[in-house]
Amino acid sequence: MSQDLDPAPILEVATGFWASKVLLTAVELDLFSALAEKPKTAAELGAALGLHPRGTYDFFDALVALGFLEREGDGADGRYRNTPETSAFLVKQSPAYIGGLPEMLNSRIFGFWNHLGEALRTGQPQNETKGGGPSIFDVLYSDPERLGEFLHAMSGAQSGNFAALAEKFDFSRYRTVTDVGGSLALLSCVVAERHPHLHFQSFDLPPVGPHAQKAIDAAGLGDRIQVVSGDFFSDPLPKADVVTMGNVLHDWNLENKLHLIRSAYDALPDGGALVAIENIIDDARRENAFGLLMSLNMLIEFGDAFDYTAADFRRWGTEVGFQRFEVIPLAGPSSAVVAYK
Ligand SMILES: C[S@@+](CC[C@H](N)C(=O)[O-])C[C@H]1O[C@@H](n2cnc3c(N)ncnc32)[C@H](O)[C@@H]1O
């Protein structure tokens, strides 16, 4: 065996779920909110969270070593506090809270990924729809609590991308935007704050409407963002200069993707733009590990749904009639792919 070979990367990924589960459990326990007011000793934090003493130091110090907590002092006198990032993004009272995504990863997705092998062998979803029955959206949306959790999880995944899109895409040429699968209208709110000349329609299934309206009212943007309820497989999309789809195309198989791209084309004027905001996989399918893992997550959630490359998007867009294409890198592994009519 070569002395140069290092097994560390194999072991790091093999045990990666340990670190993941420590963070997800901290969010489940709402540990970061418990530290929002002031730093706490292990005994104080353990008591606040109702934990047995055996695990407290290992759990809290693992969070320190992973970079999600800071600790001043050692042992019983050591005091734990949030990092600037966990304070901003994982304290529930923070306006930038993104814990909805870790909450859903913990309560739903973690268990489903235990059946990745079965998904790979069968091509079938491994979530609540395993074995047939209604679609995942019907399942989640029939239960108000799970609907709320799902919608907040979506927002957590996309807030950085929508802020980057508001900066990087040239909205100055356009007046109206339809956000398809708009969920809690986060894209509309973020882009509206940055571009006061724009008006929005946030289009989603009827059960989502009241949740979106609440978020729009809270942002004070009711005069510029309209909630439109409908089904994008049976209704035309509201017409606009720009149609956005955040993490929508990857939820569907090729036939449904093409239907959505065609509906967007029909909703746009000449010169209008379809903007898809996703974890776009690099064309060579070698680098964007997160995009590829997301596509496996779509296998787990939907079976035949998949993430895609910019080259795939360009091919489908050309088939539908779009003239020109652009890729705009956003936060981390995400990009916007743009098709101009
Ligand atoms: C993965 S979420 C993405 C939400 C948001 N755009 C984002 O980027 O975070 C997909 C959205 O599509 C919506 N959706 C699913 N099926 C739909 C349909 N048939 N008609 C309209 N919206 C639908 C869901 O309700 C959900 O809000």
Ligand as a Chemical Component Dictionary entry (heavy atoms), coordinates in Angstrom:
data_LIG
# 
_chem_comp.id                   LIG 
_chem_comp.type                 NON-POLYMER 
_chem_comp.pdbx_formal_charge   0 
_chem_comp.three_letter_code    LIG 
# 
loop_
_chem_comp_atom.comp_id 
_chem_comp_atom.atom_id 
_chem_comp_atom.alt_atom_id 
_chem_comp_atom.type_symbol 
_chem_comp_atom.charge 
_chem_comp_atom.model_Cartn_x 
_chem_comp_atom.model_Cartn_y 
_chem_comp_atom.model_Cartn_z 
_chem_comp_atom.pdbx_ordinal 
LIG C1  C1  C 0  -39.828 23.000 -3.531 1  
LIG S1  S1  S 1  -41.058 24.232 -3.260 2  
LIG C2  C2  C 0  -40.189 25.695 -3.721 3  
LIG C3  C3  C 0  -40.708 26.929 -3.046 4  
LIG C4  C4  C 0  -39.996 28.249 -3.386 5  
LIG N1  N1  N 0  -40.174 28.625 -4.768 6  
LIG C5  C5  C 0  -38.519 28.189 -3.073 7  
LIG O1  O1  O 0  -37.716 28.413 -3.958 8  
LIG O2  O2  O -1 -38.174 27.914 -1.908 9  
LIG C6  C6  C 0  -42.157 23.946 -4.605 10 
LIG C7  C7  C 0  -43.398 24.804 -4.579 11 
LIG O3  O3  O 0  -44.240 24.432 -5.674 12 
LIG C8  C8  C 0  -45.578 24.448 -5.230 13 
LIG N2  N2  N 0  -46.402 23.547 -6.065 14 
LIG C9  C9  C 0  -46.352 22.199 -6.119 15 
LIG N3  N3  N 0  -47.243 21.737 -7.003 16 
LIG C10 C10 C 0  -47.896 22.814 -7.492 17 
LIG C11 C11 C 0  -48.932 22.978 -8.448 18 
LIG N4  N4  N 0  -49.472 21.902 -9.049 19 
LIG N5  N5  N 0  -49.353 24.217 -8.742 20 
LIG C12 C12 C 0  -48.806 25.315 -8.113 21 
LIG N6  N6  N 0  -47.804 25.220 -7.207 22 
LIG C13 C13 C 0  -47.365 23.983 -6.894 23 
LIG C14 C14 C 0  -45.478 23.961 -3.810 24 
LIG O4  O4  O 0  -46.620 24.303 -3.059 25 
LIG C15 C15 C 0  -44.209 24.628 -3.321 26 
LIG O5  O5  O 0  -44.468 25.880 -2.739 27 
# 
loop_
_chem_comp_bond.comp_id 
_chem_comp_bond.atom_id_1 
_chem_comp_bond.atom_id_2 
_chem_comp_bond.value_order 
_chem_comp_bond.pdbx_ordinal 
LIG C1  S1  SING 1  
LIG S1  C2  SING 2  
LIG S1  C6  SING 3  
LIG C2  C3  SING 4  
LIG C3  C4  SING 5  
LIG C4  N1  SING 6  
LIG C4  C5  SING 7  
LIG C5  O1  DOUB 8  
LIG C5  O2  SING 9  
LIG C6  C7  SING 10 
LIG C7  O3  SING 11 
LIG C7  C15 SING 12 
LIG O3  C8  SING 13 
LIG C8  N2  SING 14 
LIG C8  C14 SING 15 
LIG N2  C9  SING 16 
LIG N2  C13 SING 17 
LIG C9  N3  DOUB 18 
LIG N3  C10 SING 19 
LIG C10 C11 SING 20 
LIG C10 C13 DOUB 21 
LIG C11 N4  SING 22 
LIG C11 N5  DOUB 23 
LIG N5  C12 SING 24 
LIG C12 N6  DOUB 25 
LIG N6  C13 SING 26 
LIG C14 O4  SING 27 
LIG C14 C15 SING 28 
LIG C15 O5  SING 29 
# 
